[in-house]
Amino acid sequence: MHATVDADPVEVSRRVRYPAVVKPVTLSGSRGVIRADTPEALVAAFGRVSTLLTRPEIRALRTGGEHEILVEDFIAGQEYAVEGLMSRGVLSCLAIFDKPDPLDGPFFEETIYVTPSRAPAGVQRAIVAAVAAAAAALGLAHGPIHAECRVTPPDGGEPPRVYVLEVAARPIGGLCSKVLRFASSGSSPLSLEHVLLGHALGEAAQPAREDGAAAVMMIPIPRRGMLRSVAGEDRARAVPHVEDVRITAKPDQLLEPLPEAGSYLGFVFARAPLPSQAEGAVREAHRRLVFSVDAVIEVRVG
């Protein structure tokens, strides 16, 4: 159900099934997404999201949906992301990403994307079909799409079911696009951006990905505070299969964890023959990083 920030959260809590998920319709990166298992928890989550949406930097986005909140059923299962290109209404799947870390709440911090997916071939076909149907239902006919979906576990002989959580008319966000590379006739691989520009100019939408597996970790923020320093970058880069470590947070920057967080500490990229090796590499690199974060001293006036 949709609600506005000025709705009565108690009334909203009486109209939904539990567990439920409260989420703003305008934000990304799981920002403001909260699971609620009881009416009391939903009231608290609704208030927290409403407060988040009043922040000046969010209101400045002026997307038209800054006052809207979505409340939906929580769907148990494994989560995946899909990167694709629509060409005259036909979806070409560029990648299916596994999200190996559980995303069960109360917040939904995405940490690792790994491709190619290790899901069974039948599940992958079902994911692509579901995303294609959702894109068609939204009228997305030409250009990049990025989708998120959940696949329920088999139950009593019933096959897994794919639930599309969202489809956006955009590519994967930020530096995460570096995880995808495509074969070319030259000596250097093509970036996702190169493929998207080519598609916009009328080139075919079936580029071949580089062989092997790739993973990216969006380095999570451990706690609220001021970032003072980062140590261990050289040790992290020395992990076999790690391709790059990018720390994007700046010294003396205020860090906030989810659900208020609007950024990551940085990114770790790895390439390996197998998905499990790429995933293991970004996890080990993360273990070697040390972040010094000081508590924020709150000053109250009056």
C-alpha positions in Angstrom: 0.0 0.0 0.0 1.0 3.6 -0.5 0.9 6.2 2.2 2.1 9.7 2.7 4.4 10.9 5.4 1.6 12.7 7.1 -0.6 9.6 7.3 -1.6 8.2 10.6 1.0 5.4 11.2 -1.3 3.6 13.7 -4.1 3.4 11.1 -1.5 2.2 8.5 -0.3 -0.5 10.9 -3.8 -1.9 11.1 -4.1 -2.4 7.4 -1.0 -4.5 6.5 0.1 -8.1 7.0 3.2 -9.0 9.0 6.1 -9.1 8.6 6.0 -6.0 6.4 8.6 -3.7 4.8 8.4 0.1 5.0 10.3 1.9 2.3 10.5 5.4 0.6 9.7 5.3 -3.1 12.3 7.9 -4.1 15.5 6.6 -2.5 18.0 3.9 -3.5 20.7 1.6 -2.0 18.2 0.3 0.6 18.1 3.7 2.3 15.1 4.0 4.5 14.0 0.4 4.0 13.0 -1.2 7.3 11.3 -4.5 8.2 8.5 -4.4 10.8 7.2 -7.6 12.4 4.6 -6.0 14.6 2.2 -3.0 14.5 4.3 -1.2 17.1 7.5 -1.8 15.0 5.7 -0.5 11.9 4.7 2.7 13.6 8.3 3.2 14.7 9.6 2.5 11.2 7.0 4.8 9.6 8.1 7.6 11.8 11.8 7.0 11.2 11.3 7.0 7.4 9.1 10.1 7.6 11.9 11.9 9.5 14.5 10.8 7.0 12.4 12.2 4.1 12.4 15.6 5.7 16.1 16.0 5.4 17.0 19.0 3.2 19.2 17.0 0.8 16.4 14.6 0.1 13.8 17.3 -0.3 16.2 19.0 -2.7 16.0 16.0 -5.1 12.5 17.2 -6.1 11.5 13.8 -7.6 7.9 14.4 -6.8 7.7 11.4 -4.5 9.5 12.8 -1.4 6.3 12.4 0.6 5.4 8.9 -0.4 6.1 5.7 1.6 5.4 2.2 0.4 4.4 -0.6 2.8 4.6 -4.1 1.3 4.8 -7.7 2.4 8.2 -9.1 3.4 9.2 -11.9 1.0 11.5 -14.5 2.4 14.1 -15.9 0.0 17.4 -15.3 -1.9 17.8 -11.9 -3.5 19.3 -11.3 -6.9 20.0 -8.3 -9.1 19.7 -8.2 -12.9 21.5 -5.9 -15.3 20.0 -5.7 -18.7 19.2 -3.8 -21.9 15.8 -3.4 -23.5 15.8 -3.3 -27.3 12.4 -2.5 -28.8 10.7 -4.3 -25.9 13.0 -7.3 -25.8 15.3 -7.9 -22.7 18.9 -8.9 -23.2 20.3 -10.0 -19.8 23.9 -8.7 -19.3 24.3 -10.2 -15.8 22.5 -11.8 -12.9 24.2 -11.0 -9.6 24.0 -13.2 -6.5 23.7 -11.4 -3.2 25.2 -14.0 -0.9 24.7 -12.2 2.4 21.2 -12.6 4.0 18.9 -9.7 3.5 16.2 -10.4 6.1 16.1 -7.1 8.0 15.5 -5.2 10.1 17.6 -3.2 7.6 18.7 -4.3 4.1 22.3 -3.4 3.6 23.6 -4.7 0.3 27.2 -5.7 0.6 28.4 -8.2 -2.1 27.4 -8.7 -5.7 28.8 -11.8 -7.5 28.4 -12.8 -11.1 27.9 -15.2 -12.9 25.1 -16.4 -10.7 25.3 -19.8 -9.0 21.5 -20.2 -9.1 20.3 -23.3 -11.0 19.7 -22.6 -14.7 16.0 -23.0 -14.4 15.9 -20.3 -11.6 18.0 -18.0 -13.8 15.6 -18.4 -16.7 12.7 -17.7 -14.4 14.4 -14.5 -13.1 15.0 -13.2 -16.5 11.5 -13.9 -17.6 10.0 -12.2 -14.5 12.1 -9.1 -15.0 11.3 -8.9 -18.7 7.6 -9.1 -17.9 7.9 -6.4 -15.2 9.8 -4.1 -17.6 7.1 -4.6 -20.2 4.4 -3.9 -17.7 6.1 -0.6 -16.9 6.4 0.3 -20.5 10.2 0.2 -20.5 11.1 -0.6 -24.2 14.6 0.7 -25.0 17.6 1.3 -22.8 19.3 0.0 -19.7 17.4 -1.5 -16.7 18.5 -2.6 -13.3 16.2 -4.9 -11.4 16.0 -6.5 -7.9 14.1 -9.7 -7.2 13.7 -12.4 -4.6 13.3 -16.1 -5.2 11.4 -18.1 -2.6 12.7 -21.4 -1.5 10.9 -24.6 -2.7 7.9 -25.4 -0.4 6.1 -28.7 -0.3 7.1 -29.7 -3.8 6.1 -26.3 -5.2 8.8 -24.7 -7.4 10.6 -21.5 -6.4 8.7 -18.3 -7.3 10.3 -15.1 -8.5 9.1 -11.8 -7.0 10.3 -8.7 -8.7 10.9 -6.0 -6.1 11.7 -3.2 -8.4 12.8 -2.3 -12.0 14.6 0.9 -12.6 15.2 2.5 -16.0 18.9 3.0 -15.3 22.1 0.9 -15.1 23.7 -0.3 -11.9 24.7 2.6 -9.7 28.0 4.3 -8.9 31.3 2.5 -9.1 29.6 -0.9 -9.0 29.5 -0.8 -12.8 33.3 -1.5 -12.8 32.5 -5.1 -11.9 31.2 -5.8 -15.4 33.5 -6.0 -18.4 32.8 -7.2 -21.9 34.9 -8.7 -24.7 36.1 -6.5 -27.5 37.9 -6.9 -30.8 40.7 -4.8 -29.4 43.3 -5.4 -26.6 41.2 -3.8 -23.8 37.8 -5.0 -22.6 34.7 -2.8 -22.9 33.1 -1.1 -19.9 29.4 -1.2 -19.2 29.3 2.5 -20.0 30.8 1.7 -23.4 28.2 -0.9 -24.1 25.4 1.4 -23.0 26.6 4.2 -25.3 26.9 1.7 -28.2 23.4 0.5 -27.6 22.1 4.1 -27.6 23.8 4.5 -31.0 22.1 1.4 -32.4 24.7 -1.3 -31.8 23.6 -4.9 -30.9 22.5 -5.5 -27.3 24.2 -8.9 -26.9 27.8 -8.2 -25.9 29.8 -11.1 -24.6 31.0 -10.8 -21.1 34.7 -11.6 -20.2 35.3 -15.1 -19.1 35.5 -15.8 -15.4 33.7 -14.4 -12.3 33.7 -11.0 -10.7 32.5 -9.6 -7.4 32.2 -6.2 -5.8 31.8 -5.4 -2.1 30.1 -2.2 -1.1 32.0 -1.7 2.1 29.4 -1.3 4.9 29.5 1.5 7.5 30.1 -0.2 10.9 28.6 2.6 13.1 27.7 6.2 13.2 30.6 8.5 13.8 33.4 10.7 12.2 35.8 8.8 9.9 39.3 9.5 11.1 41.5 7.1 9.1 41.7 3.9 7.0 44.5 1.4 7.4 45.3 -1.8 5.6 44.6 -0.8 2.0 47.9 -2.3 0.7 47.2 -5.6 2.6 43.7 -5.7 1.1 45.0 -5.1 -2.4 47.5 -7.9 -1.9 44.7 -10.5 -1.6 44.8 -12.9 -4.6 42.1 -12.0 -7.2 41.5 -8.6 -5.7 41.6 -6.1 -8.6 41.1 -2.8 -6.8 40.1 -1.2 -3.5 38.5 2.2 -3.6 37.9 4.1 -0.4 35.4 6.8 -1.3 34.6 8.2 2.2 36.7 11.2 3.2 38.5 11.8 6.5 36.3 13.8 9.0 33.2 12.7 7.1 30.2 11.9 9.2 29.3 8.3 8.6 25.8 6.9 9.1 24.7 3.3 8.9 21.4 2.2 7.4 18.6 3.0 7.3 19.7 6.7 7.2 23.0 6.1 5.3 23.3 7.7 1.9 26.7 6.3 0.9 29.3 3.5 1.4 32.8 3.6 2.8 34.1 2.4 -0.5 34.3 -0.6 -2.8 36.4 -3.8 -3.3 36.6 -5.4 -6.7 37.8 -9.0 -7.5 38.0 -11.2 -10.6 38.7 -14.9 -10.4 38.0 -18.1 -12.3 35.1 -19.1 -10.0 32.4 -17.0 -8.3 33.3 -18.5 -4.9 36.9 -17.3 -5.3 35.8 -13.8 -6.3 33.5 -13.7 -3.3 36.1 -15.0 -0.9 38.6 -12.4 -2.2 36.5 -9.4 -1.4 35.6 -10.8 2.0 39.3 -11.3 2.9 40.2 -7.9 1.6 37.5 -6.4 3.8 38.8 -8.2 6.8 42.2 -6.6 6.3 40.8 -3.0 6.3 40.7 -1.1 9.6 38.5 1.9 9.9 39.0 4.4 12.8 35.6 6.0 13.5 35.2 8.4 16.4 31.8 8.9 18.2 30.0 12.1 17.4 29.7 14.5 20.4 26.1 15.7 20.4 25.7 19.3 21.6 22.3 20.4 22.8 21.4 24.0 23.2 19.0 25.1 25.8 
